[in-house]
């Protein structure tokens, strides 16, 4: 009989502990996500205990949010001229884009877009089943792009700035027919 009474007490105690842990997970201490006082307003929305008029504006506090100071101040502020600067790239000349892939920043997707989705006079030639594409200049055999999708891993896996500055001129001189001054 003693084991049965212990089981009867254990089940509600475990249930109450489970509910308390679940509540703390959903509504952590100090957060404003859960309010249970009657009539309290949460961001312009009243709780179901009070009647809400049909024409109630649920975004009434939005203007207050917009006027408040920002919660995050960026450390690097770019000026309008930095963001709208123009790069003079001559694809028919001797200019080369060197793509520096920084890990975990969307570089693989951006690199694929460079070889597959840019509208050019002579688009890159990508073969099915191959990751590497040939990106020739219009009317020439020279490449205008230096990236893992156009030249492969010529300077090593995820080459950094130092490796690229030492490696790119050597690799480009080997691949190009005429040696332009860089």
Secondary structure, DSSP 8 states (H G I E B T S, - for coil): -HHHHHHHHHHHHHHHHHHHHHHHHHS-TT-SS---STT-EETTEE-TTS---TT--TTTTHHHHHHS--S---S----HHHHT------TTTT--EE----TTTTHHHHHHHHHHT---SS--EE-TT-S-EE-B-TTSSSBSEESTTTT-STT-TT--HHHHHHHHHHHHHHH-SS----
